[in-house]
């Protein structure tokens, strides 16, 4: 028993309460909650990114309340009992608390768009706030776009189930058509559930939030204002002068509560205001009745569906998504002894095999990296002696093969795995069971009703979640530090720390010593080494020369100007400038300096009739810039503010009338 409550409309749910069955020993001691807008494609209630188990009752009559940490907007709520009184049965009285929820919704069919036209030719903004919610089954599509004649643009689009935000402020060299996204955020956003988006921009500073994840970044370009000409488009990028033509793939799904700088765009469209041009947009969310299923267990999950045996030929199609590199997708014994058909993932590649008793196996491989978490469609069609495997509806690259014997449709189709007690002739699995999601299963060109499977009137199954896809991106957020690459399987994530200089489960531990002194303690002699002054902190290692002597250890950092360079053409209005670029960042150098007992930096200036300090107005002709961008007119052996070289302090200059040898106007260096 799993009580489902239809609340009539989408409402904001804030709490629930439960009791046991009145006057009985029937009560539930723990349960989980699921929500849906349609009664299909359920989503589990989570806290702290984990499926949350609610504590239930200890008797039949006491009431146990639970207030949600975050409210949920849904029409349907399902109570799923996990444990109950061992001396009774499942029994529940439930109550749901919340309030009404009002929203403005627009439905985009993949060919539609909304245009918000400004009251003036140019909209120039120093700050922007854009917010919306969306839901979609498609992994790609433009949510909104605006651009100006001087190269400014702002675009939000779905790409492979993630959101890409492009912003450019005044750099005419950056064109949207070939630009890289400013930032990419989110994952698995094509799950037909609502996702919230908030974009806040103040001049170049941008906060980009998708659901509960936020990234801060600086916008590209030279300006602080975003200059957009004429209009913003939502749902697609129309090509000027070509009605119904779009620059990129349009968004296909629903958008809710769309606000641009305080303007309710969908409300304007519903009221047919003159600022809005509406192209094939409707104002209620059409919900596709698609039932996904999740194969939970890598050893025991399977789905059995019946076919139509002895049909001349075979036709099977479905969609799947997974993080695992290996897993059985389909196994079926073909009729008329025409063999066993196997379809499975092996190292991220799709492999179709037909095994026959009387001849060698036939094999068709296709695709790569299909364990990327995205939905992939696969279709198998066999007619007479020809079999075709099509991946992601790409007919142009479909793989074909011919067999000597004709292929006949089988009686039973096993998806995801095999039952434990089956013989090889009934179901064969050369690899482990599939962990992931499937949907849109067709056999012999007929869709299979997976709700009937759940109700026990069609086929059979084990260890499945029916009517939800419980895939999770374990690399969001990315726990790999120091540039480590996150990869994942269905059950866990792991970090590739290659070429990072760090090791450990999350690339946390530096493989380098923190100083040259630590290398000496390990028995090393002088040479070039990587050191990591902040250990496992955020700074990268730096490459230095360790001069290891008996009494002292010097750490030398290389820069780009170690040779003598002749100064030519210096003029007060156009002074000669030399930059010293070290092979490390300022933060790395500061961390190294902070751990040192003593630090020095030597710059030698050879001069002949080239004054340093003896100037008409007393202002030095030559200075150097420190790390805090401050001017320093003193040189080696002298002190700040004295305006004398070392020879002046020691009273040993060539001309005692001057405090620097450079000021003596001598012909020799």
PEKA-V870229 format. One record per helix or strand. SS is the DSSP state (H for helix, E for strand). FROM is the first residue (numbers start at 1). TO is the last residue. If there is no record, write none. Layout:
SS&FROM&TO ; SS&FROM&TO
This chain:
E&4&19 ; E&28&36 ; E&43&44 ; E&46&47 ; E&50&51 ; E&54&55 ; E&64&84 ; E&93&100 ; E&105&109 ; E&113&125 ; E&127&136 ; E&141&147 ; E&153&159 ; E&162&169 ; H&176&178 ; E&183&185 ; E&195&202 ; E&205&210 ; E&213&218 ; E&220&221 ; E&226&234 ; E&238&238 ; E&246&246 ; E&250&250 ; E&252&260 ; E&263&264 ; H&265&270 ; E&276&279 ; E&282&282 ; E&293&295 ; E&302&306 ; E&312&321 ; E&327&333 ; E&340&346 ; E&349&355 ; E&362&366 ; E&376&383 ; E&386&391 ; H&395&397 ; E&399&402 ; E&408&408 ; E&412&415 ; E&433&433 ; E&436&443 ; E&446&447 ; H&450&455 ; E&460&462 ; E&464&466 ; E&485&488 ; E&493&496 ; E&502&503 ; E&509&510 ; E&513&513 ; H&516&521 ; E&527&531 ; E&542&548 ; E&553&556 ; E&559&559 ; E&571&571 ; E&574&574 ; E&582&582 ; H&586&594 ; E&624&625 ; E&631&632 ; H&646&650 ; H&661&664
